Amino acid sequence: MQHEFIDRATHGRFILHINDDMFKGLGMKNKSGEPINTFVFNKGEEQEVTIDGVKYTMPAKSVLPLVFTQHFNFSMPETLVAWQFNRDFYCIVNHDKEVGCVGFLFYGIHHPMFVCLCKEEMDDLVNIENAFLQEIILEDNFQGEMLRSLLKRLIIKVTRIAKKQSNAYNKYGEEKMDLVRHFSLLLEGDFKKEHEVKFYAAALNKSPKTLCNFFALCNEQSPLKLIHARITLEAKRYLHYTDKTAKEIAYELGFENPEHFSRFFKNNTGKSISTFRDEDRNVVAVINN
């Protein structure tokens, strides 16, 4: 079942999925191209989720944040609760000082992030779910603001739980880890055109060496490896979900020379572009048969 709220004036859109067996994310296959973020709440047993072609186990009693670029589907979607919202309904970037989730829950470098819940946290989220259910059916002038307030409460609640479970946040604190968050957000916005660490370091008012040393201190992958990983993930998405040629993908990802892109892809995956696409299509054919 889907419940939807649309603000005609601002084009804000909020969707509540409960026991919806059609719930999934289309990623690059979403022809509307609407950026929409998602919280998935698994109140039941563990189940399988496939994100961008990779299978994971979603733990029982957990929450999973997902972004619009991800293609996802669940083995038992009818058992889940999901909240979805677009930028016009609630912009997590513009409200980052309030919710502190950007570059961590959403658009972060540690994904998928399964946020496991204790009994008290489960009860809190069930209460929030029930509050959403009450508000989504009330069609009055206050509905949009009430739904936004509940969404903000949900985001803050899940962010707090996730940070409490993060070794890095416990060890280095909010202020230092904000540098990692801000890098993650910059990377998400600029990886298609900026492939060098010096760009991100300058944007964060750091030297490349200082930035790299900080990531090493926090036991994170180096900024360069993270940049390469993000470009590689997007390349795989294009190869899996579109019919774009290698040359077209190269230009989409900011490579002026397609041969440079081909070398980059093989260095980071161990496979040529043609081999990866052929193997991928063979896997899809087996699944469909």
N, C-alpha and C positions, 0 to 999 in steps of 0.2 A: 504494500500500500504506500502511496505517495501523497504527501500533503505539501502544497506549494503556496508560497506568498510572493507576489510580484508588486513592487512599487512602480506604478505607471509613470510617476514623475521623474524618478531617478534611475529607472531600469534595474533597481536592486532586486535580487532574486535569492530566495531561501527555500530549500527543499528538505523535508523530513521524510526519511524512508524507514518504515517499520514493517518487518516481515514481507519485504519486497523481493520476490524471486527473480525480478528482472534487473536488480541493482548491479551495476558495473560501471567502469570508467573506460571511455573510448580513446583517450589520449589523442594521438595524431589522427585517428579515424573520426574524431568529433568534427563534423563538417561545419558546425556553427562557430567553432573556434573560440567559444566563450571560456575565459579563464575562471575556473570554479574550484574551490578547495573543499576538502572532505575530511570529516572525522568519522571513523567507523568504530562502533562500540559492540564488542563481542561479549554478550552476557552469558553465553553458553559454553559448550565444549570447544576445544581447539579444532581448527579447521584449516584447510589449504587455501592459500591465496596466491594467485599468479600475477606478478607485477612486471610488466615489460618482458614477458616471456620467461621469467625466472620464478620457480615455485618456492614458496616459503610456508612455514607453519605459523599461523596466527594463534597465540596462546589463548586458552580460556580466560575469561575475565580480563580483557585487555582493550586498549584503544589504539587505533592505527591512524595517523594523519597521512593524507595523500594529497597530491597536487594535480592540477589539470593536465599536465604534460604526461602523466603516467597512465598507461593502459593497465587496467586491473579487473580481475573477476575472482569470485569466491566460490568454493565448493558448496557452501550452504548459505547463500545470500538471504534466504527467507528467515534465517535465525538472527539476523543482525539489525542493529539500529544505526542509521547514518544521518549525519547533518551535512548539508552542502550549502555553500554560499558563494556568490560572486563578489568581485571587488566593489561594485556599486552598492551592494548591501552592507558589507563591512570590509574595509580595506585594512588588512593586517599590517601592511607596510606603514601607512599613515598613522596607525594607532599603535605602533610598536612600543612606544614608551609606556603604554597602558598594559599591554599583554605580553610583551617580551618573547614572542614565539618565532619571529621571523629569523630564518637562518638556523633555527634549532628544530622546532616541530615541523615547520614548513621551509622548503628550500635549503635544508641543512645538508651536511656532508655525511651524516650517519643515517642512512635510510636503507630499507624500511625501519622505522622506529616503533617497536611494539611496547607500549606503555602498560605494564602489568599493574593490576589494582588489588589492594587488600579489601577486606570486607567493608570497612568504613568508607573507603573511596568508591567502591561499587555502589553502596547505598546512596552516596552523594550524587553520583551520575544518574542513577535511577530516578532520584528526585528531580534532577534537572530535566531528564527525559519526560517525566510526567508534567512538569511545568510547561515544556514546549508543546505537549499534546493539548493542554488546556488553552494555550494562547493561539495555536495555529487554526483553531476552529472559530475564534472570535473575530469577526470582520467588523472592526471599528477603526476610528482614527488613531488609536493608540497601538494597534497591533504591530506595526513595523518596529516602533521603538521598544516595545516589550520583547519582541523576538531578538532584536539586536542586543538588548541588555542581557538576555539569557545566553546568547551566543558568546558575548564577552565573558560572562561568568564561566561558561564551559571551557573556553580557550585558556583563561587564567588558571582554572582548576587543573586541567591536563598538563599545562606547562609547569606548574609547581610540582606536580607528581613526577613528571619526567626529569626535571632538574634535580629533584631529591634523589632519584635513582642513578644519576650521572656521576661517575667517579671524578670526572674532570671538574664539574661544577662544585662538588664537595671539596675538592683539593685546592682549586685555584680561585673560586669565587665568581660572582656575577660580573664584576667589572672586567676582570681579565678575559673571561670567556666571551664577553661581548665582542672582542676582537675577532674571534673565530666566527661568531654569528654574522658580523658585518662583512667579513670576507666571503662567507657562503652566499649572502644576498648579492653582493657585487658580482660574484662568479656566475650566479644564475642569470643575472641581467646582461652580462657582457662576454660570456665565454665564446660566443659565435664570432666575435670580432677581435677580442683581446686574448692572446695566447701566452703572454709573457708575465712573469711574476712582478716585474717592475711596475706595470700598470696598476695592479691591485695594491701593491705596497704604497705607491704614491697616493692613491685614493684614500688610503688609511693613515696617511701621514707617517709612514714608516719607511725605513730603508729595506730593500729586498733581503739583506742579511738578517736584520732584526726580525722581520716577519718570519723567515724560515727558522730562525733560532727559537722563536716563541712557539711555533707549531711543534718543533722537536721537543721542547720542554713539556708541552702538554701531551706528548705521545701521540700526536696526530701525524697523518701522512704529510709530506712536504707540500707546500702550495703548488709547486709545479706538477706533482703527481695528481693532485686534486683537479687541477685545470685539465690535464690530459684525460683523467677519468671521466670528467663531465663531457668533454668533447666526444670521447669514445662512446659513452652511453647514448648521446644524441645521434651519432652516426649509426649505431645499431638500431635505434628506433626508426630512422629513415629507411634503412635496409629492410627491416622487418615489416613496417606498416605502410610503406609507399613504394611506388615503382620508379622513383627518381634514379637517374643514372649516377654512377660514381662521380662523374664530373659535376653534375648538378648539386650533389650532396657536398662536394668539396667547396663549391662557391657559397652554399648556404652556411657552411661552418667557418667561413673566413679564410680559406686556403686559396691563394691566387693561382697556385700551381697544383693541378689534380694529381700529378705524380708525387708531389710532396705529401698530399693527403693519403695516397695509397701506401706510402712508406710509413707514415704516422700510424695508420690503422693496423698494419701488419706488426709494427713494433709493439703496439699496445694490446693486441689480441692474439698474436701468434698465427694469424690467418690472413690470407689475402682477402680483398673485398669480394671477389667472385666466389671463393671457397666458402666464405661465411654465408653469403646469400644463397648459394646452392644447398648447403647443409640446412639452413633455416627453412627453405622451401620444402625440402624432403621431410623434415620434422612435421611441418604443418600438414603436408599431404597424408602422412601416416595418421595423425590425429583426426583429420577429417574423414578418413576411411574407417 
